[in-house]
């Protein structure tokens, strides 16, 4: 995914991250639990539903849809995506799973229980990340735009432009809807941006630097990219492309990071 434009993307993101850090001091994190993750999985979409992780993995000729056991990382169910497609973001809707593709302008709709392909729909532009807010599907395409689609007709109903104090935030990638906010990985950074779904305004940043040690990174593309939320138990999971681990984390507000550890409750 986007491998040919890494240098250009990194230059853009360095500027964006610097601007963002001036606008908002980023929250940190605390690791609650570490789980195994397939280090060959090029994670592009991740979600948690009814006790299982569902994962979309990318790359042409290697893309797949998976149901994964959280505790062991074992793949319980698997469907290959036709080799001409580069799979991307993933969201659930009712009893279905919806999987984007990068540049093919096509999404696959599966039965969540059997992984049977039910139908497809098309959309304009690239597909990067996908989530839903209970009313609409929300799609990122690598720009500062997030587009909202009616899940029945797959018609675009509105869009927002993500801005941090007036500056557009681009390279928005994997998405998750958490506590009424949109969480988005910013491609090739260690940051998640929190976004207002009503206005597109940035509500804050989460800095996940150091989550995976450098010795565990096997590839330049082994970057943060995967957010899943267990709403029933208020658990947040993150992982990355080609990462050997998946982490359950708690967000540590910036103010709390400034308090000495022995003074924290």
VOVEX-984641 format. One record per residue (C-alpha): x, y, z; residue in three letters. Coordinates in steps of 0.001 Angstrom, whole numbers, plus 500000, padded with zeros to 6 digits. Layout:
BEGIN
PT; X; Y; Z; ALA .
...
# end
This chain:
BEGIN
PT; 500000; 500000; 500000; UNK .
PT; 501355; 503389; 499013; UNK .
PT; 504855; 501908; 499124; UNK .
PT; 506053; 503809; 496042; UNK .
PT; 505275; 507155; 497720; UNK .
PT; 506821; 506538; 501138; UNK .
PT; 509389; 509339; 500955; UNK .
PT; 506832; 511893; 499830; UNK .
PT; 504371; 510774; 502476; UNK .
PT; 507005; 510898; 505199; UNK .
PT; 507941; 514457; 504285; UNK .
PT; 504309; 515543; 504389; UNK .
PT; 503665; 513753; 507649; UNK .
PT; 506723; 515205; 509360; UNK .
PT; 505284; 518642; 508689; UNK .
PT; 501796; 517625; 509789; UNK .
PT; 503002; 515986; 512994; UNK .
PT; 505067; 519023; 513896; UNK .
PT; 502110; 521338; 513361; UNK .
PT; 499809; 519052; 515320; UNK .
PT; 502179; 518850; 518271; UNK .
PT; 502110; 522634; 518524; UNK .
PT; 498325; 522730; 518517; UNK .
PT; 497701; 519904; 520982; UNK .
PT; 499923; 518197; 523529; UNK .
PT; 499385; 514505; 522835; UNK .
PT; 498012; 512038; 525346; UNK .
PT; 500070; 508966; 526156; UNK .
PT; 499193; 505354; 526885; UNK .
PT; 499550; 502505; 529333; UNK .
PT; 499776; 498885; 528166; UNK .
PT; 497108; 496765; 529853; UNK .
PT; 497782; 493489; 528067; UNK .
PT; 499845; 492152; 525179; UNK .
PT; 498523; 489530; 522767; UNK .
PT; 500162; 487639; 519895; UNK .
PT; 499573; 488883; 516345; UNK .
PT; 500482; 487298; 513018; UNK .
PT; 503725; 489055; 511930; UNK .
PT; 502871; 488272; 508300; UNK .
PT; 499540; 490104; 508492; UNK .
PT; 499659; 493426; 506639; UNK .
PT; 496922; 494916; 508811; UNK .
PT; 494670; 497423; 507058; UNK .
PT; 491415; 497066; 508973; UNK .
PT; 490667; 495827; 512483; UNK .
PT; 487546; 495546; 514625; UNK .
PT; 486249; 493691; 517666; UNK .
PT; 482806; 492109; 517552; UNK .
PT; 481096; 489508; 519781; UNK .
PT; 484305; 488328; 521400; UNK .
PT; 486460; 488077; 518267; UNK .
PT; 488807; 490234; 516289; UNK .
PT; 488103; 490687; 512596; UNK .
PT; 490988; 491758; 510425; UNK .
PT; 491482; 492876; 506838; UNK .
PT; 494990; 492324; 505518; UNK .
PT; 496393; 493999; 502433; UNK .
PT; 498864; 493652; 499556; UNK .
PT; 498027; 492302; 496123; UNK .
PT; 497954; 488487; 496043; UNK .
PT; 498046; 488410; 499870; UNK .
PT; 494865; 490198; 500926; UNK .
PT; 492440; 488413; 503205; UNK .
PT; 489550; 488642; 505635; UNK .
PT; 490097; 486943; 508982; UNK .
PT; 488368; 486130; 512244; UNK .
PT; 491010; 485922; 514971; UNK .
PT; 491059; 484642; 518535; UNK .
PT; 492224; 487543; 520689; UNK .
PT; 494015; 485504; 523352; UNK .
PT; 496057; 483306; 521047; UNK .
PT; 496180; 485235; 517783; UNK .
PT; 495006; 482083; 516010; UNK .
PT; 493094; 482603; 512770; UNK .
PT; 489721; 480887; 513246; UNK .
PT; 488200; 481742; 509881; UNK .
PT; 489791; 482992; 506696; UNK .
PT; 488732; 484175; 503256; UNK .
PT; 491131; 485024; 500457; UNK .
PT; 490516; 488233; 498533; UNK .
PT; 490988; 487881; 494738; UNK .
PT; 494661; 488501; 494020; UNK .
PT; 494105; 491606; 491878; UNK .
PT; 492739; 493496; 494895; UNK .
PT; 494596; 495252; 497706; UNK .
PT; 492263; 494987; 500708; UNK .
PT; 491938; 497898; 503085; UNK .
PT; 489574; 499117; 505839; UNK .
PT; 486969; 496924; 507497; UNK .
PT; 483712; 497657; 509326; UNK .
PT; 480771; 495634; 510609; UNK .
PT; 477159; 496455; 509872; UNK .
PT; 474534; 494205; 511402; UNK .
PT; 475347; 490660; 510360; UNK .
PT; 477709; 491780; 507611; UNK .
PT; 481337; 492802; 507222; UNK .
PT; 482314; 495474; 504704; UNK .
PT; 485854; 495464; 503320; UNK .
PT; 487360; 498229; 501201; UNK .
PT; 489996; 497966; 498487; UNK .
PT; 492721; 500537; 497942; UNK .
PT; 492510; 501712; 494312; UNK .
PT; 489924; 499403; 492768; UNK .
PT; 486898; 501503; 493886; UNK .
PT; 485105; 498377; 495064; UNK .
PT; 483983; 497137; 498480; UNK .
PT; 483046; 493579; 499405; UNK .
PT; 480089; 492823; 501660; UNK .
PT; 480294; 489484; 503478; UNK .
PT; 478083; 487513; 505794; UNK .
PT; 479915; 487932; 509106; UNK .
PT; 479317; 484365; 510242; UNK .
PT; 480135; 482376; 507112; UNK .
PT; 482360; 484905; 505280; UNK .
PT; 480192; 484272; 502226; UNK .
PT; 480422; 487134; 499744; UNK .
PT; 476963; 488686; 499493; UNK .
PT; 477514; 491545; 497061; UNK .
PT; 479774; 494469; 496231; UNK .
PT; 479423; 498205; 495829; UNK .
PT; 481576; 500871; 494232; UNK .
PT; 482783; 504248; 495434; UNK .
PT; 484887; 507086; 494061; UNK .
PT; 488462; 507670; 495106; UNK .
PT; 490736; 505453; 497124; UNK .
PT; 489690; 503324; 500086; UNK .
PT; 491884; 503422; 503175; UNK .
PT; 490003; 503085; 506482; UNK .
PT; 486397; 502256; 507382; UNK .
PT; 484255; 502416; 510510; UNK .
PT; 480629; 503181; 511409; UNK .
PT; 478787; 505325; 513932; UNK .
PT; 475522; 503387; 514126; UNK .
PT; 473973; 505480; 511349; UNK .
PT; 476529; 505667; 508562; UNK .
PT; 479694; 504067; 507298; UNK .
PT; 482702; 506400; 507561; UNK .
PT; 485462; 506107; 504958; UNK .
PT; 488956; 507618; 504782; UNK .
PT; 490823; 507939; 501493; UNK .
PT; 494242; 509279; 502489; UNK .
PT; 493194; 512924; 502259; UNK .
PT; 491839; 515186; 505015; UNK .
PT; 488293; 514158; 504041; UNK .
PT; 486152; 511619; 505846; UNK .
PT; 483092; 510562; 503864; UNK .
PT; 479840; 509241; 505324; UNK .
PT; 477844; 506612; 503406; UNK .
PT; 474329; 505319; 503873; UNK .
PT; 474843; 501602; 504666; UNK .
PT; 471712; 500560; 502793; UNK .
PT; 472204; 502368; 499499; UNK .
PT; 475960; 503002; 499846; UNK .
PT; 475274; 506557; 498745; UNK .
PT; 477549; 509267; 500087; UNK .
PT; 475470; 511510; 502342; UNK .
PT; 478041; 514012; 503621; UNK .
PT; 481694; 514572; 504348; UNK .
PT; 483878; 516412; 506825; UNK .
PT; 487331; 517940; 506445; UNK .
PT; 489636; 517106; 509338; UNK .
PT; 491450; 520177; 510639; UNK .
PT; 493677; 520902; 513599; UNK .
PT; 493305; 524605; 514411; UNK .
PT; 492607; 525343; 510758; UNK .
PT; 495336; 523132; 509262; UNK .
PT; 494191; 520069; 507339; UNK .
PT; 495330; 516682; 508624; UNK .
PT; 495921; 514293; 505728; UNK .
PT; 497030; 510652; 505391; UNK .
PT; 494097; 509538; 507574; UNK .
PT; 494093; 505763; 507501; UNK .
PT; 492570; 503046; 509716; UNK .
PT; 489477; 504258; 511600; UNK .
PT; 487536; 503330; 514723; UNK .
PT; 484503; 504956; 516355; UNK .
PT; 485175; 505337; 520097; UNK .
PT; 483063; 507202; 522675; UNK .
PT; 481358; 509287; 520005; UNK .
PT; 484656; 510261; 518364; UNK .
PT; 486489; 509025; 515285; UNK .
PT; 489960; 507679; 515995; UNK .
PT; 492257; 507640; 512954; UNK .
PT; 495774; 506349; 512441; UNK .
PT; 497879; 508898; 510575; UNK .
PT; 499845; 506857; 508044; UNK .
PT; 503538; 506369; 508797; UNK .
PT; 503350; 508026; 512212; UNK .
PT; 502978; 506715; 515762; UNK .
PT; 499959; 508949; 516308; UNK .
PT; 496217; 508536; 516452; UNK .
PT; 494108; 511641; 515914; UNK .
PT; 490740; 512055; 517675; UNK .
PT; 488160; 513725; 515443; UNK .
PT; 484732; 515262; 515942; UNK .
PT; 482334; 513458; 513561; UNK .
PT; 480117; 516540; 513461; UNK .
PT; 482687; 519171; 512501; UNK .
PT; 485907; 517405; 511535; UNK .
PT; 487780; 519384; 514173; UNK .
PT; 490659; 517605; 515890; UNK .
PT; 489808; 516926; 519528; UNK .
PT; 493234; 515637; 520497; UNK .
PT; 496136; 513351; 519674; UNK .
PT; 497404; 510083; 521138; UNK .
PT; 501141; 509404; 520923; UNK .
PT; 501908; 505678; 520765; UNK .
PT; 505654; 506027; 520295; UNK .
PT; 507633; 503131; 521733; UNK .
PT; 504740; 500705; 521740; UNK .
PT; 506757; 498221; 519697; UNK .
PT; 510512; 498158; 520274; UNK .
PT; 512780; 498786; 517242; UNK .
PT; 514130; 495241; 517437; UNK .
PT; 510647; 493884; 516747; UNK .
PT; 510198; 495890; 513544; UNK .
PT; 510932; 493610; 510603; UNK .
PT; 510147; 495896; 507688; UNK .
PT; 509994; 499651; 506894; UNK .
PT; 506263; 499168; 506364; UNK .
PT; 505787; 497681; 509844; UNK .
PT; 504004; 500774; 511116; UNK .
PT; 501112; 501461; 513446; UNK .
PT; 497861; 500667; 511643; UNK .
PT; 495016; 498970; 513429; UNK .
PT; 492471; 500176; 516003; UNK .
PT; 489695; 498071; 517503; UNK .
PT; 487302; 498921; 520324; UNK .
PT; 485382; 496557; 522590; UNK .
PT; 482442; 498762; 523580; UNK .
PT; 480972; 496219; 526004; UNK .
PT; 484094; 496213; 528179; UNK .
PT; 485600; 499589; 527197; UNK .
PT; 488800; 498047; 525832; UNK .
PT; 490968; 499649; 523163; UNK .
PT; 493262; 497510; 521011; UNK .
PT; 495994; 498629; 518624; UNK .
PT; 498472; 496888; 516344; UNK .
PT; 500334; 497526; 513109; UNK .
PT; 501324; 496169; 509718; UNK .
PT; 503510; 493088; 510159; UNK .
PT; 503570; 493484; 513955; UNK .
PT; 504107; 490366; 516101; UNK .
PT; 501992; 491834; 518900; UNK .
PT; 498602; 493407; 519506; UNK .
PT; 498158; 495645; 522542; UNK .
PT; 495271; 496511; 524805; UNK .
PT; 495963; 500039; 526019; UNK .
PT; 494527; 502716; 528265; UNK .
PT; 494887; 506325; 527223; UNK .
PT; 496837; 508466; 529702; UNK .
PT; 495757; 512133; 529483; UNK .
PT; 498565; 514628; 528998; UNK .
PT; 497892; 516230; 532402; UNK .
PT; 498264; 512878; 534153; UNK .
PT; 501679; 512332; 532559; UNK .
PT; 502937; 515430; 534355; UNK .
PT; 501997; 514123; 537823; UNK .
PT; 504701; 512124; 539675; UNK .
PT; 503868; 508409; 539683; UNK .
PT; 503580; 508222; 543492; UNK .
PT; 500958; 510983; 543406; UNK .
PT; 498705; 509270; 540896; UNK .
PT; 495549; 507511; 542080; UNK .
# end
